[in-house]
Amino acid sequence: MVHREYESAQDIFAWLALERIPLVGPISIAKLIEAFGGPVEALGASRHEICKKAGLSERLADSIISYKPANEEIEKDIATLQRLGARVITRWSPDYPRNLKDIYDPPAFLFVRGSLCADDSRAVAMVGTRNPTRYGLEFAKSITRDLVRSSVTIVSGLARGIDTACHLSALREGGRTIAVLGCGLDVIYPRENESLIERVSENGAVMTEFRPGVAPLKTNFFRRNRIVSGLSRAVVVVQAAKKSGSLITAFHALEQNRDVFALPGNITNERSRGPHHLIKQGAGLIESADDILNALGTCGFHDTGEPYESATDSSNAIEVSETARTILNFLDLDPTPIDLICEGLKLEPGKLLAALLELEMSGLVRQSPGKMFSIAKP
């Protein structure tokens, strides 16, 4: 049966009622809509019709026909959505995200603040640890910056750390970004990102499949992660433990036939274990945004047609000695003790100090207290 595309107030009420029925999830809702054309008709169907036309089990049919809508709760949710300027977008709506529609179990409907557009199909998800190092943060921001400059929409989960850094980097560049929540739109989580939620909704979209009032429960984030990857053409993991939500997102991406990229890091850092595991399993090793753009067949240029400069290439224009170049290639954004540099490169102390001074004066390396050295911020 052909479904109705127009969402009336009665439809919205019925969608929110369907979402509350025990045992009924996105796949069951999809079968009901395909069978009966709309949520109102699905709720009014008989037990026999639900089993025969929608192909659902007798147990599910019994759950549907015995459900009594909690009118006051549903009306309260509708009022909350109106207060937030949010709307319900169903899987059958013309503005439902195209990429997300292609996954195995797309949400039957989404609660959305902000705007969605056709160009959001050019999306890349950036995910990672809530406790990144300076190295992870700086590369996440620079990769996001360069993707946005190529008109790529950045998708993430609004969590602390890498997620927040990528949303902010996209906003600073005037680009589009989409935040996917593991709770209701009216639940601010984490609390410190309240203003960021407002900014994202004004320059992209904040969305969730959870109705208003739903708390950020741990189990919700597994479901949230499949949406993060489903919205995107590729997922980039920037620093994550081997057992983490970021790797779950990557595994969802693989199941959805999305490309997965990972940023390599210090082998002694626990936050490198996740990306390194993915790289061993065949994920693309990423050094700059070009690695993603080239893999997706997207030209890495500004709208002006001028090639952009990747963060990792900024030192190429500055001439330094061969020894200094060797040191520069050895360092990263995390400060490294001078003893480890000396030991790792087998350099004489005097020669090492002279080269480090050269790099500092060139603005390529910064020194931290305790004779610690790192690459200067891109």
SELUMBA-537603 format. One record per residue (C-alpha): x, y, z; residue in one letter. Coordinates in steps of 0.5 Angstrom, whole numbers, padded with zeros to 4 digits, always signed. Example, Ala and Ser with C-alpha at 12.3 -4.5 7.8 and 13.67 -1.06 7.14 Angstrom:
residues 2
+0025-0009+0016A
+0027-0002+0014S
//
This chain:
residues 378
+0000+0000+0000M
+0002+0007-0002V
+0003+0011+0005H
+0001+0018+0006R
+0006+0023+0006E
+0003+0029+0009Y
+0004+0029+0016E
-0003+0032+0020S
-0003+0033+0027A
-0007+0027+0028Q
-0001+0023+0024D
+0004+0026+0029I
+0000+0024+0035F
-0001+0017+0032A
+0007+0017+0031W
+0008+0018+0038L
+0003+0013+0040A
+0006+0008+0036L
+0013+0009+0039E
+0011+0008+0046R
+0008+0001+0044I
+0012-0005+0048P
+0016-0009+0043L
+0015-0005+0037V
+0021-0002+0034G
+0023+0001+0027P
+0023-0005+0023I
+0016-0007+0026S
+0013+0000+0025I
+0016+0000+0017A
+0012-0006+0016K
+0006-0003+0019L
+0006+0003+0015I
+0008-0001+0008E
+0002-0005+0010A
-0003+0000+0012F
-0001+0007+0009G
+0000+0011+0015G
+0000+0011+0023P
-0007+0012+0024V
-0009+0006+0020E
-0004+0002+0023A
-0007+0003+0030L
-0014+0002+0028G
-0012-0005+0024A
-0015-0011+0027S
-0011-0017+0030R
-0012-0021+0024H
-0010-0015+0019E
-0004-0014+0023I
-0002-0021+0022C
-0004-0022+0015K
-0002-0016+0012K
+0004-0013+0016A
+0007-0020+0017G
+0008-0019+0025L
+0007-0024+0030S
+0001-0025+0034E
+0005-0023+0040R
+0006-0016+0037L
-0001-0016+0034A
-0003-0017+0041D
+0001-0011+0044S
-0001-0006+0039I
-0009-0008+0039I
-0008-0008+0047S
-0005-0001+0047Y
-0008+0005+0050K
-0005+0012+0048P
-0003+0016+0054A
-0006+0022+0051N
-0003+0027+0056E
+0004+0025+0056E
+0003+0025+0048I
+0000+0032+0048E
+0006+0034+0053K
+0011+0031+0048D
+0008+0035+0042I
+0008+0042+0046A
+0015+0041+0048T
+0017+0040+0040L
+0013+0046+0039Q
+0017+0050+0044R
+0024+0048+0041L
+0022+0049+0034G
+0023+0042+0033A
+0019+0037+0028R
+0018+0030+0027V
+0021+0027+0020I
+0019+0020+0018T
+0022+0015+0014R
+0017+0016+0009W
+0018+0024+0009S
+0021+0027+0003P
+0027+0031+0007D
+0029+0024+0011Y
+0036+0024+0010P
+0038+0020+0004R
+0044+0016+0007N
+0040+0014+0013L
+0035+0011+0009K
+0039+0006+0006D
+0041+0002+0012I
+0038-0004+0015Y
+0034-0001+0021D
+0033+0006+0020P
+0029+0010+0025P
+0022+0010+0023A
+0022+0017+0025F
+0027+0023+0028L
+0026+0029+0032F
+0029+0034+0029V
+0031+0041+0031R
+0035+0045+0025G
+0035+0044+0018S
+0037+0038+0013L
+0039+0039+0006C
+0040+0035+0000A
+0048+0036+0001D
+0048+0033+0007D
+0049+0027+0003S
+0056+0029+0003R
+0057+0027+0010A
+0063+0025+0014V
+0062+0022+0021A
+0068+0024+0026M
+0068+0021+0033V
+0073+0019+0038G
+0075+0019+0046T
+0072+0024+0051R
+0079+0025+0054N
+0083+0026+0048P
+0090+0028+0048T
+0093+0035+0045R
+0095+0031+0039Y
+0088+0028+0038G
+0084+0035+0039L
+0089+0039+0034E
+0088+0033+0028F
+0081+0033+0029A
+0080+0040+0029K
+0084+0041+0023S
+0081+0035+0019I
+0074+0037+0020T
+0076+0044+0018R
+0079+0042+0011D
+0073+0037+0010L
+0068+0043+0011V
+0072+0047+0006R
+0070+0042+0001S
+0063+0043+0003S
+0063+0036+0007V
+0057+0036+0013T
+0060+0034+0019I
+0056+0029+0023V
+0058+0027+0031S
+0055+0025+0037G
+0056+0032+0041L
+0060+0028+0047A
+0065+0031+0050R
+0072+0031+0047G
+0073+0029+0040I
+0065+0030+0038D
+0065+0037+0041T
+0072+0039+0038A
+0069+0037+0031C
+0062+0041+0032H
+0066+0047+0034L
+0071+0047+0028S
+0066+0046+0023A
+0062+0052+0026L
+0068+0056+0026R
+0069+0055+0019E
+0062+0057+0017G
+0060+0049+0015G
+0054+0045+0016R
+0054+0040+0022T
+0049+0035+0025I
+0049+0032+0032A
+0046+0026+0034V
+0043+0025+0041L
+0042+0019+0045G
+0037+0022+0049C
+0031+0027+0048G
+0031+0034+0045L
+0030+0037+0051D
+0035+0034+0055V
+0041+0037+0055I
+0047+0032+0055Y
+0053+0034+0057P
+0050+0040+0061R
+0056+0044+0058E
+0054+0044+0051N
+0047+0047+0052E
+0050+0053+0048S
+0053+0049+0043L
+0046+0045+0041I
+0043+0052+0040E
+0049+0054+0035R
+0049+0047+0031V
+0041+0047+0031S
+0042+0054+0027E
+0048+0052+0023N
+0045+0045+0021G
+0041+0040+0025A
+0040+0037+0032V
+0037+0030+0032M
+0035+0024+0036T
+0030+0018+0035E
+0028+0018+0042F
+0022+0022+0044R
+0022+0028+0049P
+0024+0027+0056G
+0028+0020+0055V
+0034+0020+0059A
+0041+0019+0056P
+0042+0012+0058L
+0048+0008+0056K
+0043+0003+0052T
+0041+0009+0048N
+0048+0010+0045F
+0049+0004+0042F
+0042+0006+0038R
+0045+0013+0037R
+0051+0010+0034N
+0048+0007+0028R
+0045+0013+0026I
+0052+0017+0026V
+0055+0012+0022S
+0048+0011+0017G
+0048+0019+0016L
+0055+0019+0013S
+0059+0016+0007R
+0065+0015+0012A
+0067+0015+0019V
+0073+0017+0022V
+0076+0015+0029V
+0080+0020+0032V
+0083+0016+0039Q
+0079+0011+0042A
+0080+0005+0047A
+0079-0002+0044K
+0073-0003+0047K
+0069+0004+0046S
+0063+0007+0043G
+0067+0010+0037S
+0069+0003+0035L
+0062+0001+0036I
+0060+0006+0031T
+0066+0004+0026A
+0063-0003+0026F
+0056+0000+0025H
+0059+0003+0019A
+0062-0003+0016L
+0056-0007+0017E
+0053-0001+0013Q
+0058-0001+0007N
+0061+0005+0009R
+0068+0007+0009D
+0072+0007+0016V
+0078+0011+0017F
+0083+0012+0023A
+0088+0016+0026L
+0094+0013+0028P
+0098+0015+0035G
+0103+0013+0040N
+0103+0006+0041I
+0104+0007+0048T
+0098+0011+0049N
+0091+0007+0051E
+0087+0012+0046R
+0091+0009+0040S
+0089+0002+0041R
+0082+0003+0038G
+0085+0006+0032P
+0090+0002+0031H
+0086-0004+0032H
+0081-0002+0026L
+0088+0000+0022I
+0090-0008+0023K
+0083-0010+0021Q
+0083-0006+0014G
+0081+0001+0016A
+0084+0007+0012G
+0090+0010+0016L
+0089+0018+0015I
+0094+0023+0016E
+0090+0029+0013S
+0083+0030+0010A
+0085+0029+0003D
+0086+0021+0005D
+0078+0022+0006I
+0076+0026+0000L
+0080+0022-0005N
+0077+0015-0002A
+0070+0018-0003L
+0072+0021-0010G
+0071+0028-0008T
+0076+0034-0010C
+0080+0037-0004G
+0079+0044-0007F
+0076+0051-0004H
+0070+0053-0008D
+0075+0058-0011T
+0078+0052-0014G
+0085+0054-0010E
+0088+0048-0007P
+0088+0048+0000Y
+0093+0047+0005E
+0093+0041+0010S
+0095+0042+0017A
+0101+0036+0016T
+0104+0040+0010D
+0105+0047+0013S
+0112+0046+0015S
+0114+0044+0008N
+0114+0051+0006A
+0120+0053+0011I
+0127+0050+0010E
+0130+0047+0016V
+0136+0043+0016S
+0136+0035+0015E
+0137+0034+0022T
+0131+0039+0024A
+0127+0035+0019R
+0129+0028+0022T
+0127+0031+0029I
+0120+0034+0026L
+0118+0028+0023N
+0119+0024+0030F
+0115+0029+0034L
+0108+0030+0034D
+0103+0034+0038L
+0104+0031+0045D
+0110+0033+0048P
+0116+0029+0048T
+0122+0029+0053P
+0128+0031+0050I
+0132+0024+0053D
+0127+0020+0049L
+0128+0024+0043I
+0135+0023+0044C
+0135+0016+0045E
+0130+0015+0039G
+0134+0019+0034L
+0141+0017+0036K
+0143+0024+0036L
+0149+0027+0040E
+0146+0032+0045P
+0149+0038+0042G
+0147+0037+0035K
+0140+0035+0038L
+0139+0042+0042L
+0142+0046+0036A
+0137+0043+0031A
+0131+0044+0037L
+0133+0051+0037L
+0133+0052+0030E
+0126+0049+0030L
+0123+0053+0035E
+0126+0059+0032M
+0122+0057+0026S
+0116+0056+0029G
+0115+0049+0028L
+0116+0046+0035V
+0114+0049+0042R
+0118+0047+0048Q
+0114+0046+0054S
+0116+0046+0062P
+0121+0040+0063G
+0125+0040+0057K
+0119+0037+0053M
+0118+0038+0046F
+0112+0038+0041S
+0110+0040+0034I
+0107+0047+0034A
+0099+0048+0033K
+0097+0047+0026P
//
